[in-house]
């Protein structure tokens, strides 16, 4: 029980720290450029709001799990794009982190509207339960508190205090012990 409570505290803190760190590493101009690239945004929306949910629905129909919570969990993951680990994976792959961050922000923000609508139709269809509901307010609060606000803090520090942002991004070197 204590371990579960610890994880429930540690995961959001880690996510918030990760979002601030991502914000410290990118500037606002490349993020704005992503929003202006309507073809890229349209492709990302199509992939994340049509293709991923369609594949998920197909797999759930194919395997038809008995517990209604299993389809609910998969559907929530399928219709809520903009995962915060995307930019970190992009950085590791030496990809364009600014594009990944821009798409993450656009997709996470749009999922506030799209996810509840998609889940409203898909949950009863695939879970077999009319009582399963998703709290759209909690989705908004979770995205704001753990993803978008910390990212904005990092972006703000990078924009207004670039020296501090650079210092915060450097790994801390351990001090040598005095003899």
N, C-alpha and C positions, 0 to 999 in steps of 0.2 A: 504494500500500500504506500509506504513512504517513497519507494523507488518511482512509482507512477506519479506521485505528486512532484517529485524532483524533476522528472522528465517534462511534466506539464509546465513547469517554470523555466526549465533550461531551453526547451525548444523555441519558445517565442523570443527569449533573450538572444539566443544564437541567431535567429532570423533577423532580428532588429540590428544586431551588430553587423551581420552580413550585408544588409541593405545600406547601412551607413557607409561601410567600406566600399561598396560598389559605387555609391554616389561620390565618394572622394576620388574615384578613379576616372570619372568621365566628366565632360563639360556639357553645358546646356545646349550649345549650338548643334552638335551632332545628333542630339536627341530630338531637337526640333526638326532637323532634316529628315529623320525617320518618319515623323508624322506627315510630312509633306509628300513622301513617296507613296502615293495612293495605291500603286500596283503592289508594292511589297506588303502594305497593310491589308489590302484585299486578299492577297494570297495567304497571309498569316491567318486572317479571320476565316477564310474558307477551310483551311486545313484544321484549325482549332475548333471551329463551331459546327462544321459539317462532317469532315472526314473522320476525325478522332471519335466524336460521339457515334457516328454510323458504324465504325469498326467495333466499338465497345458494345453497342446494341446487338450487332451480329454475333459477337462472341457470347454475350449473355443469353441470347436466344439459343445458340448452339449448345451451350453447356448447362443452361437452365439451373442455376443453383437453388437449393431448397430454402435456404435462409433468406428472407427478403432484405436483410441488411447488407448482404453481399452485393446484389445489384445496386443498391443505394450507394454504397461506398465507391464502386467502380464508376457509376454515373456522375457522382460529385467530382471525382478526379477528372473524368472525361470532359465535363462542360465548364471547368474552371481553369482556363489557360492562364499563362503569365506566371509560371512557376519561378520562384525567386532563385532557384539554383541554376537557371539557364545562363545568366551572365557569367557566373563562376565557371561553369563548364565551357562556355565560349572562350573565356580567358585561358583556360588550360589548353584548349584546342588551338590557341593562337588565332582566334577569329576576331571579328569586329564586335568588341564589347559594347560600343555605343549603340549599334544596331540592335543587339540583344537586349540591352536595357530599354531602349525605346519601344521595342515590340512588347517587352514584359510590361511596361507601364500601360501601353495602349490596351493590351489584352486583359491585364488584371482590372483595369478601369472599366472596360466594356463588359467584363464578366459580371460586374455588379448588376447590370440589367439583364444580360443574356442568360446567365446561369439559372436564376430563379424561374425564368420563362421556360427554358429547356427542361429543367427538373420538374416543373409543374406538369408537363405533358409526359415525360419519360418515366418518372418514378412510379406512378400508378400502373402504367403499362407493363413495366418489367419487374417490379417488385411484388405485384399482386396485392399491394396494400394501399388502400385509399387514405390511411391515417398518417403515412410518412409525409412530413412536411419539412421544408427548408426555410429557415429564418433569414430572409434577405437582409434585414437590419444587421444581424450578426456577421454576414458576409462583408457588408460595407465596413463595419467597425474593424473587423479582423484585417481586411486589406489596408485600411487607413493606418491602423496602429502598428502593424508588424511589417508592412511593405512600403506603402507610398510615403508616409510621413518620415520614416527614417531615411529613405532614399533622398527625399527633398532636403533633409538636414545635411546629408553628405554632399549633395549638389551645391547647396548654399555655402558650405564651408569651402568647397573647391572654388566656387565663383568669387566669393568675397575675401577669402583668406587662403590663397593658393599655397603660400609657404607652410601654413599650418596643415593643410591637406597633404602636402608632400611629406611633412614630418610624421604625420599620423599613419601614412602608408608604409613607411620604412619599418622593417622588422627591428625590434629592440635588441640591441646587443647586450649580452650579459656583462656585468662588471667583473673585472678581475678582483680576486680577493687579496686584501693586503696581507703581507706575511706577518 
